[in-house]
Amino acid sequence: MNTLPKVAKNAVDFVSRVNPKYRFPTNIKMIERQLRICLGLPFKGRMGGQVAYGYIYNADTDMHEPIEEIFNLLWQANRYLYSSAIREVTDWLNAKTAKLGYHHKLSHQGLRNIMILRPPMEECLLPVAEKEKIVASLCQWNSRQTTN
């Protein structure tokens, strides 16, 4: 039986204080996917029939591919949330993404969920090779911690 290692030996399900229905990922594969989404990197596999915001699903390669401009706008939106209301930032983001040709509208609650569950990191502005190094180093470190 091939099971993925847990994050900690005596792991407890981590539940969000903001949304108790959301359980944070507890295996390395899901943590890596979450990290890839935060950094704006492509990831493999389906996500419950829904495409993550800022991504395009490519059925030929079975990969979710990021749209770099959307991640730059999400990073700016994250900065704007410190000084503006969330509805204003959502309207601004929807207007900017519509100009880019990305026609998925985002609600203020959807933006809130993105900023809580998968916030765009400052490292999402780095080149792809640097982002891949970050993911590889963190996942190697995490797998070494769980096997000991």
Contacts in CASP RR format, 6 or more apart in sequence:
PFRMAT RR
TARGET T0000
AUTHOR 0000-0000-0000
METHOD contacts of the structure
MODEL  1
MNTLPKVAKNAVDFVSRVNPKYRFPTNIKMIERQLRICLGLPFKGRMGGQ
VAYGYIYNADTDMHEPIEEIFNLLWQANRYLYSSAIREVTDWLNAKTAKL
GYHHKLSHQGLRNIMILRPPMEECLLPVAEKEKIVASLCQWNSRQTTN
4 27 0 8 1.000
4 28 0 8 1.000
4 29 0 8 1.000
5 27 0 8 1.000
5 28 0 8 1.000
5 143 0 8 1.000
5 146 0 8 1.000
5 147 0 8 1.000
6 26 0 8 1.000
6 27 0 8 1.000
6 146 0 8 1.000
7 26 0 8 1.000
7 27 0 8 1.000
7 28 0 8 1.000
7 31 0 8 1.000
7 142 0 8 1.000
7 146 0 8 1.000
8 146 0 8 1.000
9 146 0 8 1.000
11 26 0 8 1.000
13 23 0 8 1.000
13 24 0 8 1.000
13 26 0 8 1.000
14 23 0 8 1.000
14 24 0 8 1.000
14 26 0 8 1.000
15 22 0 8 1.000
15 23 0 8 1.000
15 24 0 8 1.000
16 22 0 8 1.000
16 23 0 8 1.000
16 24 0 8 1.000
16 116 0 8 1.000
16 117 0 8 1.000
18 116 0 8 1.000
19 113 0 8 1.000
19 116 0 8 1.000
22 117 0 8 1.000
25 31 0 8 1.000
25 33 0 8 1.000
25 34 0 8 1.000
28 139 0 8 1.000
28 142 0 8 1.000
28 143 0 8 1.000
28 146 0 8 1.000
31 139 0 8 1.000
31 142 0 8 1.000
32 43 0 8 1.000
32 135 0 8 1.000
32 139 0 8 1.000
33 43 0 8 1.000
34 118 0 8 1.000
35 134 0 8 1.000
35 135 0 8 1.000
35 138 0 8 1.000
35 139 0 8 1.000
36 42 0 8 1.000
36 43 0 8 1.000
36 135 0 8 1.000
37 43 0 8 1.000
37 52 0 8 1.000
37 55 0 8 1.000
37 118 0 8 1.000
38 118 0 8 1.000
38 119 0 8 1.000
38 120 0 8 1.000
38 121 0 8 1.000
38 124 0 8 1.000
39 121 0 8 1.000
39 123 0 8 1.000
39 124 0 8 1.000
39 131 0 8 1.000
39 134 0 8 1.000
39 135 0 8 1.000
40 66 0 8 1.000
40 71 0 8 1.000
40 120 0 8 1.000
40 124 0 8 1.000
40 131 0 8 1.000
41 66 0 8 1.000
41 128 0 8 1.000
41 131 0 8 1.000
41 132 0 8 1.000
41 135 0 8 1.000
42 63 0 8 1.000
42 64 0 8 1.000
42 65 0 8 1.000
42 66 0 8 1.000
43 63 0 8 1.000
43 64 0 8 1.000
44 62 0 8 1.000
44 63 0 8 1.000
44 64 0 8 1.000
45 62 0 8 1.000
45 63 0 8 1.000
45 64 0 8 1.000
46 57 0 8 1.000
46 62 0 8 1.000
47 64 0 8 1.000
51 57 0 8 1.000
51 64 0 8 1.000
52 64 0 8 1.000
52 118 0 8 1.000
53 70 0 8 1.000
53 104 0 8 1.000
53 106 0 8 1.000
53 110 0 8 1.000
53 114 0 8 1.000
54 66 0 8 1.000
54 67 0 8 1.000
54 70 0 8 1.000
54 71 0 8 1.000
54 74 0 8 1.000
54 102 0 8 1.000
54 104 0 8 1.000
55 64 0 8 1.000
55 65 0 8 1.000
55 66 0 8 1.000
55 67 0 8 1.000
56 64 0 8 1.000
56 65 0 8 1.000
56 67 0 8 1.000
57 63 0 8 1.000
57 64 0 8 1.000
57 65 0 8 1.000
58 64 0 8 1.000
58 65 0 8 1.000
67 100 0 8 1.000
67 102 0 8 1.000
69 100 0 8 1.000
70 97 0 8 1.000
70 100 0 8 1.000
70 102 0 8 1.000
71 120 0 8 1.000
71 124 0 8 1.000
71 125 0 8 1.000
72 124 0 8 1.000
72 125 0 8 1.000
73 93 0 8 1.000
73 96 0 8 1.000
73 97 0 8 1.000
74 93 0 8 1.000
74 114 0 8 1.000
74 120 0 8 1.000
74 124 0 8 1.000
75 120 0 8 1.000
75 122 0 8 1.000
75 124 0 8 1.000
75 125 0 8 1.000
77 89 0 8 1.000
77 92 0 8 1.000
77 93 0 8 1.000
77 111 0 8 1.000
78 115 0 8 1.000
78 119 0 8 1.000
78 120 0 8 1.000
80 89 0 8 1.000
80 92 0 8 1.000
81 89 0 8 1.000
81 115 0 8 1.000
86 108 0 8 1.000
86 111 0 8 1.000
86 112 0 8 1.000
87 108 0 8 1.000
89 111 0 8 1.000
90 106 0 8 1.000
90 107 0 8 1.000
90 108 0 8 1.000
90 111 0 8 1.000
93 106 0 8 1.000
93 111 0 8 1.000
94 105 0 8 1.000
94 106 0 8 1.000
97 104 0 8 1.000
97 106 0 8 1.000
106 114 0 8 1.000
123 130 0 8 1.000
123 131 0 8 1.000
123 134 0 8 1.000
124 131 0 8 1.000
126 134 0 8 1.000
END
